[in-house]
């Protein structure tokens, strides 16, 4: 009996402490997001040349000749050599498939893609048009960037924190809770979502109008998660 009494006594002392700990550990977790629009100051234009010939060597030779002209045309628009970079190069067989027949090799396709970094956005259209005129038969896309977006990232994080705080106050009021203190703040990061590449569905005809390009605005995004102690 004495042993059993001691056990009950211990439990009676521990239970209030345990309950208090549980109460203190009640948390309210909220997430906030912030968005800041910025004007881009840099563009990456991706042009490509694809050639199909009977042999891999023929495809490679012709592709190299055309791509040299394309890169030269880009340079003539005032784009420095170190701003023009090969981003993809492939040679692969082209097969013909017919019912109940083994695949038949019909030739080789050579693809060469170059990326031009343009810091004067007024030159984008001229670079694209010059590349196409020189022999590029694919425009893989145009992506806009901001070289220094550090200030916009800070602003986005500040907005994210404010939104999270507002959410916490609203939820606590609706649920009859009292916000006590911030337990932790977790930064989700600030980023520029990759813009959707501007795909060109058709190449302009030789001598046609200049390709219209509109940079628009980029959106710097940030998110934070704040955990509050509540009672």
VOLOBA-730410 format. One record per residue: residue number from 1; y, z negated, x of N, C-alpha, C in turn. Coordinates in steps of 0.02 Angstrom, whole numbers. Layout:
+-----+--------+--------+--------+--------+--------+--------+--------+--------+--------+
!   k !     ny !     nz !     nx !    cay !    caz !    cax !     cy !     cz !     cx !
+-----+--------+--------+--------+--------+--------+--------+--------+--------+--------+
! NUM !      Y !      Z !      X !      Y !      Z !      X !      Y !      Z !      X !
...
+-----+--------+--------+--------+--------+--------+--------+--------+--------+--------+
***
This chain:
+-----+--------+--------+--------+--------+--------+--------+--------+--------+--------+
!   k !     ny !     nz !     nx !    cay !    caz !    cax !     cy !     cz !     cx !
+-----+--------+--------+--------+--------+--------+--------+--------+--------+--------+
!   1 !    -60 !      0 !     41 !      0 !      0 !      0 !     63 !      0 !     43 !
!   2 !     60 !    -40 !     98 !    119 !    -43 !    141 !    134 !     25 !    171 !
!   3 !     80 !     60 !    191 !     89 !    126 !    221 !    119 !    175 !    171 !
!   4 !     96 !    172 !    108 !    121 !    216 !     56 !    195 !    200 !     41 !
!   5 !    213 !    136 !     43 !    282 !    115 !     31 !    328 !    142 !     84 !
!   6 !    305 !    140 !    146 !    345 !    166 !    202 !    358 !    241 !    193 !
!   7 !    307 !    279 !    172 !    314 !    351 !    162 !    366 !    366 !    109 !
!   8 !    362 !    328 !     52 !    411 !    339 !     -2 !    481 !    320 !     21 !
!   9 !    486 !    267 !     62 !    551 !    246 !     88 !    582 !    301 !    132 !
!  10 !    540 !    330 !    175 !    564 !    384 !    218 !    587 !    444 !    178 !
!  11 !    548 !    462 !    128 !    566 !    519 !     86 !    631 !    506 !     49 !
!  12 !    640 !    444 !     26 !    701 !    428 !    -11 !    762 !    433 !     34 !
!  13 !    753 !    421 !    100 !    809 !    426 !    146 !    823 !    498 !    166 !
!  14 !    768 !    536 !    174 !    775 !    605 !    198 !    800 !    652 !    143 !
!  15 !    777 !    642 !     82 !    792 !    689 !     27 !    867 !    701 !     18 !
!  16 !    909 !    649 !     15 !    981 !    662 !      7 !   1011 !    702 !     65 !
!  17 !    987 !    688 !    125 !   1012 !    724 !    183 !    992 !    798 !    178 !
!  18 !    928 !    809 !    160 !    902 !    878 !    154 !    940 !    916 !    100 !
!  19 !    953 !    883 !     45 !    989 !    914 !    -10 !   1060 !    932 !     12 !
!  20 !   1091 !    887 !     50 !   1159 !    900 !     73 !   1161 !    960 !    121 !
!  21 !   1109 !    964 !    164 !   1105 !   1021 !    210 !   1098 !   1086 !    172 !
!  22 !   1057 !   1085 !    120 !   1047 !   1145 !     80 !   1113 !   1165 !     47 !
!  23 !   1149 !   1115 !     23 !   1212 !   1129 !    -11 !   1263 !   1158 !     38 !
!  24 !   1264 !   1130 !     98 !   1311 !   1154 !    148 !   1295 !   1225 !    171 !
!  25 !   1232 !   1245 !    165 !   1211 !   1310 !    188 !   1218 !   1364 !    135 !
!  26 !   1247 !   1348 !     78 !   1258 !   1399 !     27 !   1311 !   1447 !     52 !
!  27 !   1293 !   1511 !     51 !   1338 !   1562 !     79 !   1354 !   1615 !     27 !
!  28 !   1413 !   1642 !     33 !   1434 !   1701 !     -5 !   1448 !   1756 !     46 !
!  29 !   1412 !   1811 !     39 !   1419 !   1866 !     87 !   1453 !   1925 !     52 !
!  30 !   1507 !   1950 !     82 !   1543 !   2007 !     53 !   1556 !   2059 !    108 !
!  31 !   1560 !   2121 !     86 !   1573 !   2177 !    133 !   1635 !   2214 !    112 !
!  32 !   1678 !   2230 !    160 !   1738 !   2267 !    145 !   1742 !   2331 !    186 !
!  33 !   1776 !   2381 !    160 !   1783 !   2445 !    194 !   1857 !   2463 !    199 !
!  34 !   1874 !   2499 !    253 !   1942 !   2522 !    262 !   1943 !   2595 !    282 !
!  35 !   1992 !   2632 !    258 !   1998 !   2704 !    272 !   2070 !   2720 !    291 !
!  36 !   2077 !   2756 !    347 !   2143 !   2775 !    371 !   2143 !   2850 !    387 !
!  37 !   2185 !   2890 !    353 !   2188 !   2962 !    367 !   2230 !   2975 !    430 !
!  38 !   2207 !   3021 !    472 !   2245 !   3041 !    532 !   2242 !   3117 !    538 !
!  39 !   2293 !   3143 !    570 !   2295 !   3216 !    582 !   2257 !   3231 !    646 !
!  40 !   2212 !   3280 !    646 !   2176 !   3298 !    707 !   2221 !   3332 !    757 !
!  41 !   2203 !   3327 !    821 !   2241 !   3362 !    872 !   2197 !   3404 !    918 !
!  42 !   2133 !   3407 !    903 !   2085 !   3445 !    943 !   2034 !   3478 !    897 !
!  43 !   2013 !   3538 !    916 !   1961 !   3573 !    877 !   1907 !   3599 !    923 !
!  44 !   1846 !   3598 !    900 !   1790 !   3628 !    936 !   1765 !   3687 !    895 !
!  45 !   1769 !   3746 !    925 !   1747 !   3808 !    892 !   1682 !   3830 !    924 !
!  46 !   1631 !   3843 !    883 !   1566 !   3864 !    909 !   1552 !   3936 !    888 !
!  47 !   1549 !   3980 !    937 !   1533 !   4050 !    927 !   1466 !   4066 !    959 !
!  48 !   1429 !   4112 !    929 !   1363 !   4129 !    956 !   1351 !   4204 !    955 !
!  49 !   1307 !   4224 !   1000 !   1284 !   4294 !   1003 !   1208 !   4293 !    996 !
!  50 !   1182 !   4333 !    949 !   1109 !   4340 !    940 !   1091 !   4413 !    947 !
!  51 !   1040 !   4426 !    987 !   1017 !   4495 !    999 !    942 !   4497 !    994 !
!  52 !    916 !   4548 !    959 !    843 !   4559 !    954 !    825 !   4625 !    989 !
!  53 !    776 !   4621 !   1034 !    752 !   4680 !   1069 !    676 !   4675 !   1079 !
!  54 !    646 !   4728 !   1103 !    573 !   4730 !   1109 !    546 !   4682 !   1162 !
!  55 !    583 !   4674 !   1216 !    561 !   4628 !   1268 !    612 !   4572 !   1277 !
!  56 !    588 !   4516 !   1305 !    632 !   4458 !   1316 !    687 !   4476 !   1366 !
!  57 !    670 !   4515 !   1417 !    719 !   4535 !   1468 !    775 !   4577 !   1438 !
!  58 !    756 !   4625 !   1396 !    806 !   4668 !   1364 !    853 !   4626 !   1320 !
!  59 !    824 !   4580 !   1283 !    864 !   4537 !   1238 !    912 !   4493 !   1279 !
!  60 !    887 !   4466 !   1334 !    928 !   4422 !   1376 !    984 !   4461 !   1410 !
!  61 !    968 !   4520 !   1436 !   1018 !   4560 !   1471 !   1076 !   4580 !   1425 !
!  62 !   1058 !   4604 !   1365 !   1111 !   4625 !   1319 !   1152 !   4566 !   1295 !
!  63 !   1117 !   4510 !   1282 !   1153 !   4451 !   1259 !   1202 !   4427 !   1312 !
!  64 !   1180 !   4427 !   1375 !   1223 !   4404 !   1430 !   1286 !   4448 !   1436 !
!  65 !   1276 !   4514 !   1428 !   1333 !   4560 !   1433 !   1384 !   4547 !   1378 !
!  66 !   1359 !   4537 !   1316 !   1405 !   4525 !   1260 !   1439 !   4457 !   1267 !
!  67 !   1400 !   4406 !   1285 !   1429 !   4339 !   1290 !   1482 !   4335 !   1344 !
!  68 !   1473 !   4372 !   1399 !   1524 !   4373 !   1451 !   1590 !   4400 !   1423 !
!  69 !   1586 !   4450 !   1381 !   1646 !   4478 !   1350 !   1677 !   4427 !   1302 !
!  70 !   1635 !   4392 !   1265 !   1660 !   4342 !   1218 !   1697 !   4286 !   1254 !
!  71 !   1668 !   4261 !   1308 !   1699 !   4206 !   1346 !   1764 !   4230 !   1378 !
!  72 !   1765 !   4291 !   1402 !   1826 !   4319 !   1431 !   1881 !   4325 !   1378 !
!  73 !   1862 !   4346 !   1318 !   1910 !   4353 !   1264 !   1939 !   4285 !   1244 !
!  74 !   1898 !   4233 !   1246 !   1922 !   4166 !   1230 !   1972 !   4142 !   1283 !
!  75 !   1956 !   4155 !   1347 !   2002 !   4136 !   1401 !   2070 !   4170 !   1393 !
!  76 !   2069 !   4232 !   1371 !   2132 !   4269 !   1364 !   2177 !   4240 !   1309 !
!  77 !   2149 !   4197 !   1268 !   2190 !   4163 !   1217 !   2221 !   4098 !   1243 !
!  78 !   2215 !   4088 !   1309 !   2246 !   4029 !   1339 !   2201 !   3968 !   1342 !
!  79 !   2135 !   3978 !   1334 !   2088 !   3922 !   1338 !   2059 !   3919 !   1409 !
!  80 !   2068 !   3863 !   1443 !   2045 !   3855 !   1512 !   1969 !   3859 !   1517 !
!  81 !   1944 !   3881 !   1576 !   1872 !   3889 !   1586 !   1834 !   3823 !   1575 !
!  82 !   1864 !   3767 !   1597 !   1829 !   3703 !   1590 !   1827 !   3678 !   1517 !
!  83 !   1860 !   3714 !   1472 !   1858 !   3698 !   1401 !   1809 !   3742 !   1363 !
!  84 !   1774 !   3786 !   1399 !   1725 !   3830 !   1369 !   1656 !   3813 !   1397 !
!  85 !   1611 !   3794 !   1355 !   1546 !   3768 !   1378 !   1489 !   3797 !   1337 !
!  86 !   1435 !   3817 !   1372 !   1375 !   3840 !   1337 !   1341 !   3779 !   1305 !
!  87 !   1330 !   3781 !   1240 !   1301 !   3724 !   1205 !   1229 !   3736 !   1182 !
!  88 !   1207 !   3799 !   1184 !   1137 !   3813 !   1165 !   1117 !   3882 !   1191 !
!  89 !   1056 !   3888 !   1214 !   1029 !   3952 !   1237 !    955 !   3953 !   1222 !
!  90 !    932 !   4006 !   1187 !    861 !   4010 !   1168 !    837 !   4082 !   1171 !
!  91 !    775 !   4091 !   1193 !    740 !   4154 !   1187 !    673 !   4139 !   1154 !
!  92 !    658 !   4174 !   1099 !    594 !   4159 !   1066 !    566 !   4224 !   1035 !
!  93 !    500 !   4226 !   1029 !    469 !   4287 !   1002 !    480 !   4293 !    927 !
!  94 !    483 !   4355 !    905 !    487 !   4370 !    833 !    420 !   4397 !    811 !
!  95 !    391 !   4365 !    762 !    324 !   4383 !    738 !    327 !   4414 !    669 !
!  96 !    282 !   4459 !    657 !    275 !   4490 !    591 !    211 !   4463 !    558 !
!  97 !    217 !   4439 !    497 !    161 !   4410 !    462 !    144 !   4452 !    401 !
!  98 !     81 !   4472 !    397 !     56 !   4511 !    340 !     -7 !   4477 !    313 !
!  99 !    -20 !   4484 !    247 !    -79 !   4453 !    217 !   -144 !   4476 !    251 !
! 100 !   -185 !   4427 !    266 !   -252 !   4439 !    294 !   -250 !   4474 !    362 !
! 101 !   -194 !   4467 !    396 !   -186 !   4497 !    462 !   -161 !   4444 !    511 !
! 102 !   -184 !   4449 !    574 !   -157 !   4402 !    624 !    -84 !   4417 !    638 !
! 103 !    -45 !   4366 !    658 !     26 !   4377 !    673 !     35 !   4431 !    727 !
! 104 !     85 !   4472 !    720 !     97 !   4526 !    767 !    166 !   4518 !    799 !
! 105 !    167 !   4521 !    866 !    229 !   4515 !    903 !    269 !   4580 !    896 !
! 106 !    331 !   4574 !    871 !    371 !   4635 !    861 !    433 !   4636 !    906 !
! 107 !    447 !   4581 !    941 !    505 !   4581 !    986 !    526 !   4511 !   1005 !
! 108 !    585 !   4507 !   1034 !    612 !   4442 !   1056 !    685 !   4437 !   1035 !
! 109 !    703 !   4375 !   1018 !    772 !   4361 !    998 !    803 !   4314 !   1049 !
! 110 !    862 !   4331 !   1072 !    899 !   4289 !   1119 !    962 !   4263 !   1085 !
! 111 !    972 !   4198 !   1087 !   1030 !   4167 !   1056 !   1068 !   4127 !   1108 !
! 112 !   1133 !   4137 !   1111 !   1176 !   4101 !   1159 !   1237 !   4075 !   1121 !
! 113 !   1248 !   4010 !   1123 !   1304 !   3980 !   1087 !   1353 !   3948 !   1135 !
! 114 !   1417 !   3960 !   1124 !   1469 !   3932 !   1167 !   1516 !   3890 !   1126 !
! 115 !   1539 !   3834 !   1156 !   1586 !   3789 !   1122 !   1653 !   3791 !   1158 !
! 116 !   1706 !   3805 !   1121 !   1773 !   3807 !   1150 !   1813 !   3748 !   1122 !
! 117 !   1840 !   3707 !   1167 !   1882 !   3650 !   1147 !   1955 !   3673 !   1148 !
! 118 !   1987 !   3668 !   1090 !   2055 !   3695 !   1081 !   2102 !   3637 !   1065 !
! 119 !   2152 !   3627 !   1108 !   2200 !   3573 !   1098 !   2264 !   3596 !   1064 !
! 120 !   2274 !   3661 !   1061 !   2330 !   3690 !   1023 !   2300 !   3720 !    959 !
! 121 !   2305 !   3684 !    904 !   2270 !   3704 !    843 !   2295 !   3771 !    816 !
! 122 !   2353 !   3792 !    838 !   2379 !   3857 !    815 !   2338 !   3915 !    844 !
! 123 !   2298 !   3901 !    895 !   2259 !   3953 !    927 !   2190 !   3963 !    897 !
! 124 !   2170 !   3920 !    850 !   2102 !   3922 !    823 !   2085 !   3991 !    795 !
! 125 !   2127 !   4016 !    751 !   2114 !   4080 !    719 !   2109 !   4136 !    770 !
! 126 !   2154 !   4135 !    820 !   2154 !   4188 !    870 !   2091 !   4186 !    912 !
! 127 !   2068 !   4126 !    928 !   2006 !   4119 !    968 !   1946 !   4146 !    929 !
! 128 !   1942 !   4129 !    866 !   1886 !   4153 !    825 !   1888 !   4229 !    819 !
! 129 !   1946 !   4256 !    803 !   1952 !   4328 !    794 !   1939 !   4366 !    859 !
! 130 !   1963 !   4339 !    915 !   1951 !   4371 !    980 !   1878 !   4370 !    998 !
! 131 !   1844 !   4314 !    984 !   1772 !   4309 !    998 !   1731 !   4358 !    958 !
! 132 !   1748 !   4364 !    894 !   1712 !   4411 !    851 !   1724 !   4483 !    873 !
! 133 !   1786 !   4498 !    889 !   1802 !   4566 !    912 !   1765 !   4583 !    977 !
! 134 !   1752 !   4533 !   1018 !   1718 !   4544 !   1082 !   1642 !   4549 !   1074 !
! 135 !   1616 !   4532 !   1015 !   1544 !   4540 !   1004 !   1507 !   4480 !    977 !
! 136 !   1540 !   4423 !    968 !   1507 !   4365 !    938 !   1488 !   4383 !    866 !
! 137 !   1426 !   4372 !    847 !   1404 !   4389 !    780 !   1387 !   4328 !    737 !
! 138 !   1403 !   4268 !    763 !   1394 !   4207 !    724 !   1451 !   4159 !    740 !
! 139 !   1478 !   4128 !    688 !   1525 !   4073 !    696 !   1490 !   4011 !    669 !
! 140 !   1469 !   3967 !    715 !   1428 !   3910 !    695 !   1469 !   3855 !    661 !
! 141 !   1534 !   3855 !    673 !   1575 !   3805 !    638 !   1637 !   3786 !    678 !
! 142 !   1681 !   3749 !    645 !   1741 !   3721 !    676 !   1743 !   3647 !    659 !
! 143 !   1749 !   3605 !    709 !   1753 !   3533 !    698 !   1819 !   3507 !    727 !
! 144 !   1852 !   3464 !    688 !   1916 !   3436 !    710 !   1907 !   3364 !    733 !
! 145 !   1948 !   3345 !    783 !   1944 !   3278 !    811 !   2013 !   3251 !    825 !
! 146 !   2016 !   3184 !    837 !   2077 !   3151 !    860 !   2061 !   3120 !    928 !
! 147 !   2098 !   3140 !    980 !   2083 !   3118 !   1047 !   2090 !   3042 !   1054 !
! 148 !   2143 !   3013 !   1028 !   2154 !   2941 !   1032 !   2162 !   2914 !    962 !
! 149 !   2109 !   2884 !    936 !   2111 !   2857 !    868 !   2106 !   2781 !    868 !
! 150 !   2122 !   2749 !    926 !   2114 !   2676 !    931 !   2158 !   2638 !    882 !
! 151 !   2220 !   2659 !    873 !   2265 !   2625 !    826 !   2240 !   2632 !    754 !
! 152 !   2217 !   2691 !    737 !   2191 !   2702 !    670 !   2128 !   2660 !    658 !
! 153 !   2087 !   2651 !    708 !   2027 !   2610 !    702 !   2046 !   2537 !    688 !
! 154 !   2097 !   2512 !    723 !   2120 !   2443 !    711 !   2144 !   2435 !    639 !
! 155 !   2183 !   2484 !    617 !   2209 !   2480 !    548 !   2153 !   2481 !    497 !
! 156 !   2102 !   2522 !    510 !   2045 !   2526 !    464 !   2008 !   2460 !    461 !
! 157 !   2001 !   2427 !    519 !   1967 !   2361 !    520 !   2008 !   2309 !    483 !
! 158 !   2074 !   2310 !    491 !   2117 !   2263 !    455 !   2110 !   2272 !    379 !
! 159 !   2109 !   2335 !    358 !   2101 !   2349 !    286 !   2033 !   2326 !    261 !
! 160 !   1982 !   2334 !    304 !   1914 !   2313 !    284 !   1910 !   2238 !    275 !
! 161 !   1943 !   2200 !    320 !   1944 !   2127 !    315 !   1980 !   2105 !    251 !
! 162 !   2037 !   2136 !    237 !   2075 !   2119 !    176 !   2034 !   2133 !    113 !
! 163 !   1998 !   2189 !    113 !   1958 !   2204 !     54 !   1901 !   2153 !     46 !
! 164 !   1870 !   2134 !    102 !   1816 !   2085 !     98 !   1842 !   2018 !     74 !
! 165 !   1901 !   1997 !     97 !   1930 !   1934 !     75 !   1946 !   1936 !      0 !
! 166 !   1972 !   1992 !    -23 !   1987 !   1999 !    -94 !   1923 !   1995 !   -136 !
! 167 !   1870 !   2027 !   -113 !   1807 !   2024 !   -148 !   1780 !   1953 !   -152 !
! 168 !   1785 !   1917 !    -96 !   1759 !   1848 !    -94 !   1796 !   1804 !   -144 !
! 169 !   1862 !   1811 !   -148 !   1901 !   1771 !   -195 !   1883 !   1788 !   -267 !
! 170 !   1873 !   1852 !   -281 !   1857 !   1872 !   -350 !   1787 !   1847 !   -370 !
! 171 !   1739 !   1855 !   -325 !   1670 !   1833 !   -340 !   1667 !   1758 !   -348 !
! 172 !   1700 !   1722 !   -303 !   1699 !   1649 !   -307 !   1730 !   1624 !   -372 !
! 173 !   1786 !   1654 !   -392 !   1819 !   1634 !   -454 !   1774 !   1648 !   -515 !
! 174 !   1741 !   1706 !   -515 !   1699 !   1724 !   -572 !   1636 !   1680 !   -575 !
! 175 !   1611 !   1659 !   -517 !   1549 !   1621 !   -516 !   1561 !   1546 !   -515 !
! 176 !   1624 !   1525 !   -516 !   1638 !   1454 !   -516 !   1625 !   1421 !   -449 !
! 177 !   1634 !   1458 !   -396 !   1622 !   1432 !   -329 !   1689 !   1420 !   -294 !
! 178 !   1687 !   1379 !   -242 !   1746 !   1364 !   -202 !   1734 !   1387 !   -131 !
! 179 !   1777 !   1430 !   -106 !   1771 !   1453 !    -37 !   1793 !   1396 !     10 !
! 180 !   1750 !   1379 !     58 !   1766 !   1325 !    104 !   1791 !   1351 !    171 !
! 181 !   1750 !   1389 !    205 !   1769 !   1415 !    270 !   1727 !   1477 !    286 !
! 182 !   1750 !   1515 !    335 !   1712 !   1574 !    356 !   1657 !   1553 !    405 !
! 183 !   1597 !   1571 !    388 !   1540 !   1555 !    430 !   1531 !   1607 !    486 !
! 184 !   1540 !   1671 !    468 !   1534 !   1724 !    519 !   1567 !   1788 !    494 !
! 185 !   1588 !   1828 !    542 !   1616 !   1894 !    527 !   1577 !   1945 !    568 !
! 186 !   1549 !   1994 !    534 !   1509 !   2045 !    569 !   1543 !   2113 !    561 !
! 187 !   1562 !   2142 !    617 !   1595 !   2207 !    614 !   1544 !   2262 !    607 !
! 188 !   1554 !   2304 !    557 !   1509 !   2361 !    547 !   1529 !   2419 !    591 !
! 189 !   1587 !   2414 !    623 !   1610 !   2468 !    667 !   1662 !   2511 !    633 !
! 190 !   1699 !   2548 !    675 !   1748 !   2596 !    651 !   1727 !   2664 !    677 !
! 191 !   1729 !   2714 !    634 !   1704 !   2779 !    654 !   1741 !   2834 !    618 !
! 192 !   1736 !   2893 !    648 !   1760 !   2954 !    614 !   1698 !   2990 !    590 !
! 193 !   1686 !   2995 !    525 !   1627 !   3031 !    502 !   1629 !   3103 !    524 !
! 194 !   1572 !   3130 !    546 !   1574 !   3200 !    569 !   1596 !   3246 !    514 !
! 195 !   1647 !   3286 !    525 !   1670 !   3331 !    472 !   1619 !   3385 !    459 !
! 196 !   1615 !   3407 !    398 !   1570 !   3462 !    381 !   1595 !   3525 !    416 !
! 197 !   1552 !   3558 !    455 !   1574 !   3619 !    489 !   1598 !   3671 !    439 !
! 198 !   1652 !   3706 !    458 !   1677 !   3761 !    416 !   1633 !   3822 !    428 !
! 199 !   1588 !   3834 !    382 !   1542 !   3891 !    390 !   1576 !   3954 !    364 !
! 200 !   1570 !   4007 !    403 !   1600 !   4070 !    384 !   1545 !   4113 !    353 !
! 201 !   1550 !   4127 !    288 !   1498 !   4163 !    253 !   1498 !   4237 !    269 !
! 202 !   1554 !   4262 !    293 !   1557 !   4333 !    311 !   1606 !   4342 !    368 !
! 203 !   1590 !   4385 !    414 !   1635 !   4400 !    470 !   1689 !   4448 !    445 !
! 204 !   1749 !   4438 !    472 !   1803 !   4483 !    452 !   1791 !   4552 !    482 !
! 205 !   1814 !   4603 !    447 !   1806 !   4672 !    472 !   1854 !   4683 !    530 !
! 206 !   1836 !   4729 !    574 !   1879 !   4745 !    631 !   1948 !   4766 !    606 !
! 207 !   1999 !   4733 !    634 !   2068 !   4750 !    614 !   2090 !   4716 !    550 !
! 208 !   2049 !   4671 !    522 !   2067 !   4638 !    460 !   2116 !   4582 !    472 !
! 209 !   2129 !   4543 !    419 !   2178 !   4489 !    423 !   2152 !   4433 !    468 !
! 210 !   2199 !   4394 !    494 !   2181 !   4337 !    537 !   2142 !   4285 !    497 !
! 211 !   2090 !   4257 !    528 !   2049 !   4208 !    495 !   2091 !   4146 !    479 !
! 212 !   2096 !   4125 !    415 !   2136 !   4067 !    398 !   2098 !   4002 !    413 !
! 213 !   2130 !   3956 !    448 !   2100 !   3891 !    465 !   2150 !   3836 !    448 !
! 214 !   2127 !   3785 !    411 !   2169 !   3729 !    394 !   2139 !   3664 !    420 !
! 215 !   2171 !   3629 !    468 !   2143 !   3569 !    497 !   2134 !   3511 !    448 !
! 216 !   2181 !   3505 !    400 !   2177 !   3449 !    353 !   2185 !   3382 !    388 !
! 217 !   2153 !   3330 !    360 !   2157 !   3263 !    388 !   2087 !   3235 !    401 !
! 218 !   2081 !   3195 !    453 !   2019 !   3158 !    466 !   2025 !   3089 !    434 !
! 219 !   1969 !   3057 !    422 !   1969 !   2991 !    392 !   1932 !   2942 !    438 !
! 220 !   1969 !   2894 !    466 !   1939 !   2843 !    508 !   1913 !   2788 !    462 !
! 221 !   1849 !   2771 !    469 !   1818 !   2722 !    425 !   1797 !   2659 !    464 !
! 222 !   1801 !   2602 !    431 !   1778 !   2539 !    462 !   1749 !   2494 !    407 !
! 223 !   1705 !   2449 !    428 !   1676 !   2402 !    380 !   1663 !   2335 !    414 !
! 224 !   1668 !   2281 !    375 !   1653 !   2214 !    400 !   1615 !   2175 !    346 !
! 225 !   1574 !   2130 !    368 !   1539 !   2084 !    322 !   1560 !   2013 !    340 !
! 226 !   1585 !   1977 !    290 !   1608 !   1907 !    301 !   1563 !   1860 !    261 !
! 227 !   1539 !   1809 !    294 !   1498 !   1758 !    262 !   1539 !   1693 !    255 !
! 228 !   1547 !   1671 !    193 !   1586 !   1610 !    178 !   1539 !   1552 !    159 !
! 229 !   1557 !   1493 !    180 !   1526 !   1433 !    153 !   1558 !   1420 !     85 !
! 230 !   1516 !   1404 !     36 !   1544 !   1390 !    -31 !   1514 !   1327 !    -59 !
! 231 !   1548 !   1301 !   -109 !   1521 !   1243 !   -145 !   1535 !   1249 !   -219 !
+-----+--------+--------+--------+--------+--------+--------+--------+--------+--------+
***
